[in-house]
Amino acid sequence: MARFSFSRFALCVLCGASISLLMPGLASAGWVTQTSGTTYNLWSVHFPVDAQTGYAVGDQGTILKTTNGGANWDSLSWGPYGLCSVHFPVVASTGYTVWGGSGNVILKTTNGGLTWVTQTSTAQRLLSIYFPVDAQTGYSVGRDGSSGCIWKTTDGGANWVNQVYGAPNNFQSVNFPVDVSTGYTVGIAGISWKTTNGGATWVNRPTPTGNDLFSVYFPVDTQTGYAVGSQGTILKTTNGGTNWVPTTLPTPYYLYSVHFPVDALTGYTVGDAGKIFKTTDGGATWDTLISGTTHGLLSVHFPVNALTGYAVGRGGTILKTTDGGVGVENGRGQGLGIRDQAYRATPNPFSSFVTLPGHEAERFSLYDVSGRRVGTFRGDRVGEGLSPGVYFLRSSNSKDKPLRIVKVR
């Protein structure tokens, strides 16, 4: 089914006899920049139980915490280390972060980040940490020189045991979808490994790419998952990694993080130059969302649903959305090749159908708020037969701004 990304366009609405899209400043929120208080790169963000309390970590030992949905971020920074990954498994009080530089540092807190205790493995650099079901059993992956390594703890980090040492390439990300037994790790040159016995053995699951993979995520089970990486690479498996199917975006930008909040259909990936992509059809198509920044984005996380999420990145960038990222640019779409819309929709809101005076014989596509096309209508009976809701109308001219219409009953 055809799909269209409304995030590329400015949408303004005046409910009544007509709609004008010529006024700047009337726009949905989309991605909003939050004040981090730092200019250091932020490599990872995680909200354990809700969209209010979360953590972000980054260069120079930067640890940030919010308890009000990002309205304020407090610094809990620790040491000079560059922190690459943060994970709070069950509650907002007990969590872990790892250092990507030499020094073998794993940090743990049990009091919401007020204090951090140093734990050690013997790996040279750890880049990702994940605790599947509780704060006791977890995994961390990384590199030792040019080789990959995988470490496991079953006692909350008091002891870390080497499971894999000397893998052919560095591991960048680890994910265990449902339990401590079945998990995946991906890394440099398209490497992908899987375990089904808690890491006692790891099996190579070859991918069809030689590009680096930086993030792996299985949303709801051990069968369907996604991995993203360099050169716009996106891979998907529906059979537990036996086969990975590539979907390469038409962009050379690196993608560093992927997250599907509630199911295997709606997900997000972020990368260089402030790029954010969203899918609502399991990766068949990806829409480009406007982030409002050109800073590289390194991590994305949606805590409880597909609407409210956070992205962090270079230069201390923190972004938040509460509408699934379907925000639009203020003003008149400067630089996007979009022309001002002159259509009038009447009545709007409506209960039966909308008419577009002067365009009654033309054909228009209609989309719901997720970007899914719900039908094609003549300009004299737009929206007839649809359920109540908010819809966006687009003409055959791709440079026209979409028109927002509201069906009330």
Secondary structure, 3 states (H helix, E strand, C coil): CCECCHHHCCCCCCCECCCCCCCCCCCCCCEEEECCCCCCCEEEEECCCCCCCEEEEEHHHCEEEECCCCCCCEECCCCCCCEEEEECCCCCCCEEEEECCCCCEEEEECCCCCCCEEEECCCCEEEEEECCCCCCCEEEEEEECCEEEEEEECCCCCCCEEEEEEECCCEEEEECCCCCCCEEEEEHHHCEEEECCCCCCCEECCCCCCCCEEEEECCCCCCCEEEEEHHHCEEEECCCCCCCEECCCCCCCCEEEEECCCCCCCEEEEEHHHCEEEECCCCCCCEEECCCCCCCEEEEECCCCCCCEEEEEHHHCEEEECCCCCCCCCCCCCCCCCECCCCCCECECECCCEECCCCCCCEEEEECCCCEEEEEEECCCECCCCCCEEEEEECCCCCECCEEEEECC
